[in-house]
Amino acid sequence: SAGLAATTTRSLDAYRAYLRGVRLINRAQFRQARDALFEAVRLDSTFAQAHFLLIEAALFADPFSALTPRAELARAFDRSLTLLDHFSPADRELFLGVDAIFAGRLAAAREVLARRVAHDSSDLRAVSWLSFLEYMDGVLVATPGGERPRGSPNENLRLAKRILALDPARHDAYLPIIGQYMSAAGSYPAI
């Protein structure tokens, strides 16, 4: 439809490459997903959702790219930000939550992502990013017995399991589950 084309792309080839990228991310094949999404944005440089999904693919294909200012992750962020008007309201809100994560504003990210999930608990991308935030948020908060990390391994697992309940084909949702159980067992999750 015209509304779909306005918030995605008018290029059928770019949309096919984007869908291939979505499938590959769901199967946790992040390098191949990154390549498919690069093709989508090469075919249509204004395809905001492809640039946004490229953030996820680039992050998990090379986690250290988050520390490299001109890496593909940073370029995808910059391009997504310039195309913010092309997002649907839900995608815009999700992007702002993800942007807050990478800007180090974790409390703001938690607020935005939790609100997005509360509004639509079947929004798999929002649930996935909230799960990621729970995994990596190590900011200490005061508790009656001392301090504890704000991120919760139990919440991370609950959200990952929610993703799998909604879509068992989302193999990428197994990553936080495996990581949390390996951490609990004393192993470094990257092994």
Rosetta constraint file for C-alpha pairs under 8 A:
AtomPair CA 1 CA 5 HARMONIC 6.24 0.50
AtomPair CA 2 CA 6 HARMONIC 6.15 0.50
AtomPair CA 3 CA 7 HARMONIC 6.47 0.50
AtomPair CA 4 CA 8 HARMONIC 5.92 0.50
AtomPair CA 4 CA 9 HARMONIC 7.68 0.50
AtomPair CA 5 CA 9 HARMONIC 4.91 0.50
AtomPair CA 5 CA 10 HARMONIC 5.22 0.50
AtomPair CA 6 CA 10 HARMONIC 7.67 0.50
AtomPair CA 6 CA 86 HARMONIC 6.96 0.50
AtomPair CA 7 CA 48 HARMONIC 7.67 0.50
AtomPair CA 7 CA 49 HARMONIC 7.96 0.50
AtomPair CA 7 CA 86 HARMONIC 5.19 0.50
AtomPair CA 7 CA 87 HARMONIC 5.63 0.50
AtomPair CA 7 CA 88 HARMONIC 6.17 0.50
AtomPair CA 8 CA 15 HARMONIC 7.82 0.50
AtomPair CA 8 CA 47 HARMONIC 5.65 0.50
AtomPair CA 8 CA 48 HARMONIC 6.67 0.50
AtomPair CA 8 CA 49 HARMONIC 6.34 0.50
AtomPair CA 8 CA 86 HARMONIC 7.44 0.50
AtomPair CA 8 CA 87 HARMONIC 7.83 0.50
AtomPair CA 9 CA 14 HARMONIC 7.15 0.50
AtomPair CA 9 CA 15 HARMONIC 6.62 0.50
AtomPair CA 9 CA 44 HARMONIC 7.00 0.50
AtomPair CA 9 CA 46 HARMONIC 7.49 0.50
AtomPair CA 9 CA 47 HARMONIC 5.47 0.50
AtomPair CA 11 CA 15 HARMONIC 6.25 0.50
AtomPair CA 11 CA 43 HARMONIC 7.34 0.50
AtomPair CA 11 CA 44 HARMONIC 6.82 0.50
AtomPair CA 12 CA 16 HARMONIC 6.14 0.50
AtomPair CA 13 CA 17 HARMONIC 6.26 0.50
AtomPair CA 13 CA 40 HARMONIC 7.41 0.50
AtomPair CA 13 CA 43 HARMONIC 7.31 0.50
AtomPair CA 14 CA 18 HARMONIC 6.15 0.50
AtomPair CA 14 CA 39 HARMONIC 7.01 0.50
AtomPair CA 14 CA 40 HARMONIC 4.18 0.50
AtomPair CA 14 CA 41 HARMONIC 6.96 0.50
AtomPair CA 14 CA 42 HARMONIC 7.97 0.50
AtomPair CA 14 CA 43 HARMONIC 5.44 0.50
AtomPair CA 14 CA 44 HARMONIC 6.25 0.50
AtomPair CA 15 CA 19 HARMONIC 6.17 0.50
AtomPair CA 15 CA 40 HARMONIC 6.65 0.50
AtomPair CA 16 CA 20 HARMONIC 6.17 0.50
AtomPair CA 16 CA 40 HARMONIC 7.75 0.50
AtomPair CA 17 CA 21 HARMONIC 6.20 0.50
AtomPair CA 17 CA 36 HARMONIC 5.28 0.50
AtomPair CA 17 CA 37 HARMONIC 6.25 0.50
AtomPair CA 17 CA 39 HARMONIC 6.30 0.50
AtomPair CA 17 CA 40 HARMONIC 5.10 0.50
AtomPair CA 18 CA 22 HARMONIC 6.26 0.50
AtomPair CA 18 CA 36 HARMONIC 6.52 0.50
AtomPair CA 18 CA 37 HARMONIC 5.52 0.50
AtomPair CA 18 CA 40 HARMONIC 5.57 0.50
AtomPair CA 18 CA 50 HARMONIC 5.98 0.50
AtomPair CA 19 CA 23 HARMONIC 6.27 0.50
AtomPair CA 20 CA 24 HARMONIC 6.20 0.50
AtomPair CA 20 CA 33 HARMONIC 7.15 0.50
AtomPair CA 20 CA 36 HARMONIC 6.30 0.50
AtomPair CA 21 CA 25 HARMONIC 6.11 0.50
AtomPair CA 21 CA 32 HARMONIC 7.43 0.50
AtomPair CA 21 CA 33 HARMONIC 4.24 0.50
AtomPair CA 21 CA 34 HARMONIC 6.83 0.50
AtomPair CA 21 CA 35 HARMONIC 7.75 0.50
AtomPair CA 21 CA 36 HARMONIC 5.06 0.50
AtomPair CA 21 CA 37 HARMONIC 5.52 0.50
AtomPair CA 22 CA 26 HARMONIC 6.19 0.50
AtomPair CA 22 CA 33 HARMONIC 7.02 0.50
AtomPair CA 22 CA 53 HARMONIC 7.87 0.50
AtomPair CA 23 CA 27 HARMONIC 6.39 0.50
AtomPair CA 23 CA 33 HARMONIC 7.77 0.50
AtomPair CA 24 CA 28 HARMONIC 6.25 0.50
AtomPair CA 24 CA 29 HARMONIC 5.08 0.50
AtomPair CA 24 CA 30 HARMONIC 6.60 0.50
AtomPair CA 24 CA 32 HARMONIC 6.62 0.50
AtomPair CA 24 CA 33 HARMONIC 4.99 0.50
AtomPair CA 25 CA 29 HARMONIC 5.57 0.50
AtomPair CA 25 CA 30 HARMONIC 5.53 0.50
AtomPair CA 25 CA 33 HARMONIC 5.68 0.50
AtomPair CA 25 CA 57 HARMONIC 6.68 0.50
AtomPair CA 25 CA 172 HARMONIC 6.81 0.50
AtomPair CA 26 CA 169 HARMONIC 6.75 0.50
AtomPair CA 26 CA 170 HARMONIC 4.49 0.50
AtomPair CA 26 CA 171 HARMONIC 5.61 0.50
AtomPair CA 26 CA 172 HARMONIC 5.46 0.50
AtomPair CA 27 CA 169 HARMONIC 7.16 0.50
AtomPair CA 27 CA 170 HARMONIC 6.09 0.50
AtomPair CA 27 CA 171 HARMONIC 4.81 0.50
AtomPair CA 27 CA 172 HARMONIC 5.84 0.50
AtomPair CA 28 CA 170 HARMONIC 7.94 0.50
AtomPair CA 28 CA 171 HARMONIC 5.92 0.50
AtomPair CA 28 CA 172 HARMONIC 4.56 0.50
AtomPair CA 29 CA 33 HARMONIC 6.14 0.50
AtomPair CA 30 CA 34 HARMONIC 5.98 0.50
AtomPair CA 30 CA 57 HARMONIC 5.07 0.50
AtomPair CA 30 CA 58 HARMONIC 7.21 0.50
AtomPair CA 30 CA 60 HARMONIC 6.08 0.50
AtomPair CA 30 CA 61 HARMONIC 4.92 0.50
AtomPair CA 31 CA 35 HARMONIC 6.39 0.50
AtomPair CA 31 CA 57 HARMONIC 6.91 0.50
AtomPair CA 31 CA 58 HARMONIC 7.47 0.50
AtomPair CA 31 CA 61 HARMONIC 5.09 0.50
AtomPair CA 32 CA 36 HARMONIC 6.29 0.50
AtomPair CA 33 CA 37 HARMONIC 6.12 0.50
AtomPair CA 33 CA 54 HARMONIC 7.95 0.50
AtomPair CA 33 CA 57 HARMONIC 6.02 0.50
AtomPair CA 34 CA 38 HARMONIC 6.05 0.50
AtomPair CA 34 CA 54 HARMONIC 6.00 0.50
AtomPair CA 34 CA 57 HARMONIC 5.10 0.50
AtomPair CA 34 CA 58 HARMONIC 5.99 0.50
AtomPair CA 34 CA 61 HARMONIC 7.47 0.50
AtomPair CA 35 CA 39 HARMONIC 6.32 0.50
AtomPair CA 36 CA 40 HARMONIC 6.38 0.50
AtomPair CA 37 CA 41 HARMONIC 6.27 0.50
AtomPair CA 37 CA 50 HARMONIC 5.93 0.50
AtomPair CA 37 CA 51 HARMONIC 7.39 0.50
AtomPair CA 37 CA 53 HARMONIC 7.49 0.50
AtomPair CA 37 CA 54 HARMONIC 5.87 0.50
AtomPair CA 38 CA 42 HARMONIC 5.98 0.50
AtomPair CA 38 CA 54 HARMONIC 7.41 0.50
AtomPair CA 39 CA 43 HARMONIC 6.16 0.50
AtomPair CA 40 CA 44 HARMONIC 6.23 0.50
AtomPair CA 40 CA 45 HARMONIC 7.95 0.50
AtomPair CA 40 CA 47 HARMONIC 7.56 0.50
AtomPair CA 40 CA 50 HARMONIC 6.49 0.50
AtomPair CA 41 CA 45 HARMONIC 4.71 0.50
AtomPair CA 41 CA 46 HARMONIC 7.19 0.50
AtomPair CA 41 CA 47 HARMONIC 6.10 0.50
AtomPair CA 41 CA 50 HARMONIC 6.30 0.50
AtomPair CA 41 CA 51 HARMONIC 6.61 0.50
AtomPair CA 46 CA 83 HARMONIC 6.87 0.50
AtomPair CA 47 CA 51 HARMONIC 6.58 0.50
AtomPair CA 47 CA 86 HARMONIC 8.00 0.50
AtomPair CA 48 CA 52 HARMONIC 6.17 0.50
AtomPair CA 48 CA 79 HARMONIC 7.73 0.50
AtomPair CA 48 CA 80 HARMONIC 5.69 0.50
AtomPair CA 48 CA 83 HARMONIC 5.63 0.50
AtomPair CA 48 CA 84 HARMONIC 7.27 0.50
AtomPair CA 48 CA 86 HARMONIC 6.14 0.50
AtomPair CA 48 CA 87 HARMONIC 6.55 0.50
AtomPair CA 49 CA 53 HARMONIC 6.07 0.50
AtomPair CA 49 CA 80 HARMONIC 7.78 0.50
AtomPair CA 49 CA 87 HARMONIC 7.03 0.50
AtomPair CA 49 CA 91 HARMONIC 8.00 0.50
AtomPair CA 50 CA 54 HARMONIC 5.99 0.50
AtomPair CA 51 CA 55 HARMONIC 6.73 0.50
AtomPair CA 51 CA 76 HARMONIC 5.26 0.50
AtomPair CA 51 CA 77 HARMONIC 7.40 0.50
AtomPair CA 51 CA 79 HARMONIC 6.68 0.50
AtomPair CA 51 CA 80 HARMONIC 5.64 0.50
AtomPair CA 52 CA 56 HARMONIC 7.36 0.50
AtomPair CA 52 CA 76 HARMONIC 6.58 0.50
AtomPair CA 52 CA 77 HARMONIC 6.97 0.50
AtomPair CA 52 CA 80 HARMONIC 5.70 0.50
AtomPair CA 52 CA 95 HARMONIC 7.38 0.50
AtomPair CA 53 CA 57 HARMONIC 6.47 0.50
AtomPair CA 54 CA 58 HARMONIC 5.82 0.50
AtomPair CA 54 CA 73 HARMONIC 7.31 0.50
AtomPair CA 54 CA 76 HARMONIC 6.26 0.50
AtomPair CA 55 CA 59 HARMONIC 6.02 0.50
AtomPair CA 55 CA 72 HARMONIC 7.94 0.50
AtomPair CA 55 CA 73 HARMONIC 5.24 0.50
AtomPair CA 55 CA 74 HARMONIC 7.88 0.50
AtomPair CA 55 CA 76 HARMONIC 5.69 0.50
AtomPair CA 55 CA 77 HARMONIC 6.47 0.50
AtomPair CA 56 CA 60 HARMONIC 6.31 0.50
AtomPair CA 57 CA 61 HARMONIC 5.87 0.50
AtomPair CA 58 CA 62 HARMONIC 6.00 0.50
AtomPair CA 58 CA 63 HARMONIC 7.58 0.50
AtomPair CA 58 CA 65 HARMONIC 7.43 0.50
AtomPair CA 58 CA 72 HARMONIC 6.60 0.50
AtomPair CA 58 CA 73 HARMONIC 5.40 0.50
AtomPair CA 59 CA 63 HARMONIC 4.86 0.50
AtomPair CA 59 CA 64 HARMONIC 7.65 0.50
AtomPair CA 59 CA 65 HARMONIC 6.50 0.50
AtomPair CA 59 CA 66 HARMONIC 6.60 0.50
AtomPair CA 59 CA 73 HARMONIC 6.35 0.50
AtomPair CA 64 CA 68 HARMONIC 7.09 0.50
AtomPair CA 65 CA 69 HARMONIC 7.95 0.50
AtomPair CA 65 CA 71 HARMONIC 5.77 0.50
AtomPair CA 65 CA 72 HARMONIC 7.43 0.50
AtomPair CA 65 CA 73 HARMONIC 6.30 0.50
AtomPair CA 65 CA 74 HARMONIC 7.97 0.50
AtomPair CA 66 CA 71 HARMONIC 7.71 0.50
AtomPair CA 66 CA 73 HARMONIC 6.54 0.50
AtomPair CA 66 CA 74 HARMONIC 7.27 0.50
AtomPair CA 66 CA 102 HARMONIC 7.96 0.50
AtomPair CA 68 CA 74 HARMONIC 7.58 0.50
AtomPair CA 69 CA 74 HARMONIC 6.03 0.50
AtomPair CA 70 CA 74 HARMONIC 5.70 0.50
AtomPair CA 70 CA 75 HARMONIC 6.34 0.50
AtomPair CA 71 CA 75 HARMONIC 6.38 0.50
AtomPair CA 72 CA 76 HARMONIC 5.98 0.50
AtomPair CA 73 CA 77 HARMONIC 6.27 0.50
AtomPair CA 74 CA 78 HARMONIC 6.14 0.50
AtomPair CA 75 CA 79 HARMONIC 6.09 0.50
AtomPair CA 76 CA 80 HARMONIC 5.98 0.50
AtomPair CA 77 CA 81 HARMONIC 6.14 0.50
AtomPair CA 77 CA 99 HARMONIC 7.82 0.50
AtomPair CA 78 CA 82 HARMONIC 6.47 0.50
AtomPair CA 79 CA 83 HARMONIC 6.33 0.50
AtomPair CA 80 CA 84 HARMONIC 6.08 0.50
AtomPair CA 83 CA 87 HARMONIC 7.29 0.50
AtomPair CA 84 CA 92 HARMONIC 6.43 0.50
AtomPair CA 85 CA 92 HARMONIC 7.99 0.50
AtomPair CA 87 CA 91 HARMONIC 5.52 0.50
AtomPair CA 87 CA 92 HARMONIC 5.33 0.50
AtomPair CA 88 CA 92 HARMONIC 6.02 0.50
AtomPair CA 89 CA 93 HARMONIC 6.22 0.50
AtomPair CA 90 CA 94 HARMONIC 6.22 0.50
AtomPair CA 90 CA 116 HARMONIC 7.64 0.50
AtomPair CA 91 CA 95 HARMONIC 5.96 0.50
AtomPair CA 92 CA 96 HARMONIC 6.22 0.50
AtomPair CA 93 CA 97 HARMONIC 6.38 0.50
AtomPair CA 93 CA 112 HARMONIC 7.07 0.50
AtomPair CA 93 CA 116 HARMONIC 7.32 0.50
AtomPair CA 94 CA 98 HARMONIC 6.29 0.50
AtomPair CA 94 CA 112 HARMONIC 7.40 0.50
AtomPair CA 94 CA 113 HARMONIC 6.61 0.50
AtomPair CA 94 CA 116 HARMONIC 7.06 0.50
AtomPair CA 94 CA 126 HARMONIC 6.35 0.50
AtomPair CA 95 CA 99 HARMONIC 5.91 0.50
AtomPair CA 96 CA 100 HARMONIC 6.13 0.50
AtomPair CA 96 CA 109 HARMONIC 7.71 0.50
AtomPair CA 96 CA 112 HARMONIC 7.55 0.50
AtomPair CA 97 CA 101 HARMONIC 6.54 0.50
AtomPair CA 97 CA 108 HARMONIC 7.29 0.50
AtomPair CA 97 CA 109 HARMONIC 4.52 0.50
AtomPair CA 97 CA 110 HARMONIC 7.35 0.50
AtomPair CA 97 CA 111 HARMONIC 7.98 0.50
AtomPair CA 97 CA 112 HARMONIC 5.24 0.50
AtomPair CA 97 CA 113 HARMONIC 5.64 0.50
AtomPair CA 98 CA 102 HARMONIC 6.60 0.50
AtomPair CA 98 CA 109 HARMONIC 6.58 0.50
AtomPair CA 98 CA 129 HARMONIC 7.16 0.50
AtomPair CA 99 CA 103 HARMONIC 6.10 0.50
AtomPair CA 99 CA 109 HARMONIC 7.72 0.50
AtomPair CA 100 CA 104 HARMONIC 6.20 0.50
AtomPair CA 100 CA 105 HARMONIC 4.99 0.50
AtomPair CA 100 CA 106 HARMONIC 6.37 0.50
AtomPair CA 100 CA 108 HARMONIC 6.38 0.50
AtomPair CA 100 CA 109 HARMONIC 4.95 0.50
AtomPair CA 101 CA 105 HARMONIC 5.76 0.50
AtomPair CA 101 CA 106 HARMONIC 5.30 0.50
AtomPair CA 101 CA 109 HARMONIC 5.51 0.50
AtomPair CA 101 CA 133 HARMONIC 7.41 0.50
AtomPair CA 105 CA 109 HARMONIC 6.20 0.50
AtomPair CA 106 CA 110 HARMONIC 6.02 0.50
AtomPair CA 106 CA 133 HARMONIC 7.70 0.50
AtomPair CA 106 CA 137 HARMONIC 7.09 0.50
AtomPair CA 107 CA 111 HARMONIC 6.27 0.50
AtomPair CA 108 CA 112 HARMONIC 6.26 0.50
AtomPair CA 109 CA 113 HARMONIC 5.97 0.50
AtomPair CA 110 CA 114 HARMONIC 5.74 0.50
AtomPair CA 110 CA 130 HARMONIC 7.01 0.50
AtomPair CA 110 CA 133 HARMONIC 7.27 0.50
AtomPair CA 111 CA 115 HARMONIC 6.06 0.50
AtomPair CA 112 CA 116 HARMONIC 6.19 0.50
AtomPair CA 113 CA 117 HARMONIC 6.17 0.50
AtomPair CA 113 CA 126 HARMONIC 6.17 0.50
AtomPair CA 113 CA 127 HARMONIC 7.74 0.50
AtomPair CA 113 CA 129 HARMONIC 7.40 0.50
AtomPair CA 113 CA 130 HARMONIC 5.84 0.50
AtomPair CA 114 CA 118 HARMONIC 5.98 0.50
AtomPair CA 114 CA 130 HARMONIC 6.94 0.50
AtomPair CA 115 CA 119 HARMONIC 6.09 0.50
AtomPair CA 116 CA 120 HARMONIC 6.22 0.50
AtomPair CA 116 CA 121 HARMONIC 7.83 0.50
AtomPair CA 116 CA 126 HARMONIC 6.56 0.50
AtomPair CA 117 CA 121 HARMONIC 4.67 0.50
AtomPair CA 117 CA 122 HARMONIC 7.49 0.50
AtomPair CA 117 CA 123 HARMONIC 6.63 0.50
AtomPair CA 117 CA 126 HARMONIC 6.05 0.50
AtomPair CA 117 CA 127 HARMONIC 6.10 0.50
AtomPair CA 121 CA 127 HARMONIC 7.21 0.50
AtomPair CA 122 CA 127 HARMONIC 7.72 0.50
AtomPair CA 122 CA 166 HARMONIC 7.10 0.50
AtomPair CA 123 CA 127 HARMONIC 6.25 0.50
AtomPair CA 124 CA 128 HARMONIC 5.89 0.50
AtomPair CA 124 CA 163 HARMONIC 6.11 0.50
AtomPair CA 124 CA 166 HARMONIC 7.92 0.50
AtomPair CA 125 CA 129 HARMONIC 6.17 0.50
AtomPair CA 126 CA 130 HARMONIC 6.10 0.50
AtomPair CA 127 CA 131 HARMONIC 6.07 0.50
AtomPair CA 127 CA 159 HARMONIC 6.29 0.50
AtomPair CA 127 CA 160 HARMONIC 7.81 0.50
AtomPair CA 127 CA 162 HARMONIC 7.96 0.50
AtomPair CA 127 CA 163 HARMONIC 6.99 0.50
AtomPair CA 128 CA 132 HARMONIC 6.24 0.50
AtomPair CA 128 CA 159 HARMONIC 7.18 0.50
AtomPair CA 128 CA 160 HARMONIC 6.93 0.50
AtomPair CA 128 CA 163 HARMONIC 7.14 0.50
AtomPair CA 128 CA 173 HARMONIC 7.54 0.50
AtomPair CA 129 CA 133 HARMONIC 6.17 0.50
AtomPair CA 130 CA 134 HARMONIC 6.24 0.50
AtomPair CA 130 CA 156 HARMONIC 7.88 0.50
AtomPair CA 130 CA 159 HARMONIC 7.64 0.50
AtomPair CA 131 CA 135 HARMONIC 6.29 0.50
AtomPair CA 131 CA 155 HARMONIC 7.24 0.50
AtomPair CA 131 CA 156 HARMONIC 4.70 0.50
AtomPair CA 131 CA 157 HARMONIC 7.53 0.50
AtomPair CA 131 CA 159 HARMONIC 5.50 0.50
AtomPair CA 131 CA 160 HARMONIC 6.35 0.50
AtomPair CA 131 CA 176 HARMONIC 7.86 0.50
AtomPair CA 132 CA 136 HARMONIC 6.30 0.50
AtomPair CA 132 CA 156 HARMONIC 7.09 0.50
AtomPair CA 132 CA 176 HARMONIC 7.64 0.50
AtomPair CA 133 CA 137 HARMONIC 5.62 0.50
AtomPair CA 133 CA 151 HARMONIC 6.94 0.50
AtomPair CA 134 CA 150 HARMONIC 7.74 0.50
AtomPair CA 134 CA 151 HARMONIC 4.23 0.50
AtomPair CA 134 CA 152 HARMONIC 5.33 0.50
AtomPair CA 134 CA 153 HARMONIC 6.72 0.50
AtomPair CA 134 CA 155 HARMONIC 6.60 0.50
AtomPair CA 134 CA 156 HARMONIC 5.19 0.50
AtomPair CA 135 CA 151 HARMONIC 6.03 0.50
AtomPair CA 135 CA 152 HARMONIC 6.73 0.50
AtomPair CA 135 CA 153 HARMONIC 6.21 0.50
AtomPair CA 135 CA 156 HARMONIC 5.75 0.50
AtomPair CA 135 CA 176 HARMONIC 7.32 0.50
AtomPair CA 136 CA 151 HARMONIC 6.64 0.50
AtomPair CA 137 CA 149 HARMONIC 7.02 0.50
AtomPair CA 137 CA 150 HARMONIC 6.12 0.50
AtomPair CA 137 CA 151 HARMONIC 4.54 0.50
AtomPair CA 138 CA 149 HARMONIC 4.79 0.50
AtomPair CA 138 CA 150 HARMONIC 6.02 0.50
AtomPair CA 138 CA 151 HARMONIC 5.83 0.50
AtomPair CA 139 CA 149 HARMONIC 5.31 0.50
AtomPair CA 139 CA 150 HARMONIC 5.55 0.50
AtomPair CA 139 CA 151 HARMONIC 7.40 0.50
AtomPair CA 140 CA 147 HARMONIC 5.89 0.50
AtomPair CA 140 CA 148 HARMONIC 5.21 0.50
AtomPair CA 140 CA 149 HARMONIC 4.34 0.50
AtomPair CA 140 CA 150 HARMONIC 5.76 0.50
AtomPair CA 141 CA 147 HARMONIC 5.38 0.50
AtomPair CA 141 CA 148 HARMONIC 5.61 0.50
AtomPair CA 141 CA 149 HARMONIC 6.10 0.50
AtomPair CA 141 CA 150 HARMONIC 5.83 0.50
AtomPair CA 142 CA 146 HARMONIC 5.87 0.50
AtomPair CA 142 CA 147 HARMONIC 4.51 0.50
AtomPair CA 142 CA 148 HARMONIC 6.71 0.50
AtomPair CA 143 CA 147 HARMONIC 5.30 0.50
AtomPair CA 143 CA 148 HARMONIC 6.88 0.50
AtomPair CA 151 CA 155 HARMONIC 7.91 0.50
AtomPair CA 151 CA 156 HARMONIC 7.95 0.50
AtomPair CA 152 CA 156 HARMONIC 6.07 0.50
AtomPair CA 153 CA 157 HARMONIC 6.18 0.50
AtomPair CA 153 CA 180 HARMONIC 6.50 0.50
AtomPair CA 154 CA 158 HARMONIC 6.12 0.50
AtomPair CA 155 CA 159 HARMONIC 6.08 0.50
AtomPair CA 156 CA 160 HARMONIC 6.21 0.50
AtomPair CA 156 CA 176 HARMONIC 7.08 0.50
AtomPair CA 156 CA 177 HARMONIC 7.86 0.50
AtomPair CA 157 CA 161 HARMONIC 6.06 0.50
AtomPair CA 157 CA 176 HARMONIC 6.88 0.50
AtomPair CA 157 CA 177 HARMONIC 5.72 0.50
AtomPair CA 157 CA 180 HARMONIC 7.48 0.50
AtomPair CA 158 CA 162 HARMONIC 6.15 0.50
AtomPair CA 159 CA 163 HARMONIC 6.36 0.50
AtomPair CA 160 CA 164 HARMONIC 6.52 0.50
AtomPair CA 160 CA 173 HARMONIC 5.27 0.50
AtomPair CA 160 CA 174 HARMONIC 7.08 0.50
AtomPair CA 160 CA 176 HARMONIC 6.76 0.50
AtomPair CA 160 CA 177 HARMONIC 6.74 0.50
AtomPair CA 161 CA 165 HARMONIC 6.10 0.50
AtomPair CA 161 CA 173 HARMONIC 7.38 0.50
AtomPair CA 162 CA 166 HARMONIC 6.28 0.50
AtomPair CA 163 CA 167 HARMONIC 6.00 0.50
AtomPair CA 163 CA 168 HARMONIC 7.56 0.50
AtomPair CA 163 CA 170 HARMONIC 7.19 0.50
AtomPair CA 163 CA 173 HARMONIC 6.53 0.50
AtomPair CA 164 CA 168 HARMONIC 4.51 0.50
AtomPair CA 164 CA 169 HARMONIC 7.27 0.50
AtomPair CA 164 CA 170 HARMONIC 6.22 0.50
AtomPair CA 164 CA 171 HARMONIC 7.95 0.50
AtomPair CA 164 CA 173 HARMONIC 6.55 0.50
AtomPair CA 170 CA 174 HARMONIC 7.91 0.50
AtomPair CA 171 CA 175 HARMONIC 7.73 0.50
AtomPair CA 173 CA 177 HARMONIC 7.15 0.50
AtomPair CA 174 CA 178 HARMONIC 6.05 0.50
AtomPair CA 175 CA 179 HARMONIC 6.00 0.50
AtomPair CA 176 CA 180 HARMONIC 5.95 0.50
AtomPair CA 177 CA 181 HARMONIC 6.26 0.50
AtomPair CA 178 CA 182 HARMONIC 6.00 0.50
AtomPair CA 178 CA 189 HARMONIC 7.58 0.50
AtomPair CA 179 CA 183 HARMONIC 6.10 0.50
AtomPair CA 179 CA 189 HARMONIC 4.77 0.50
AtomPair CA 179 CA 190 HARMONIC 7.70 0.50
AtomPair CA 180 CA 184 HARMONIC 6.14 0.50
AtomPair CA 180 CA 189 HARMONIC 7.48 0.50
AtomPair CA 181 CA 185 HARMONIC 6.17 0.50
AtomPair CA 182 CA 186 HARMONIC 6.30 0.50
AtomPair CA 182 CA 187 HARMONIC 5.12 0.50
AtomPair CA 182 CA 188 HARMONIC 6.68 0.50
AtomPair CA 182 CA 189 HARMONIC 5.67 0.50
AtomPair CA 183 CA 187 HARMONIC 5.25 0.50
AtomPair CA 183 CA 188 HARMONIC 5.99 0.50
AtomPair CA 183 CA 189 HARMONIC 6.05 0.50
AtomPair CA 187 CA 191 HARMONIC 7.54 0.50
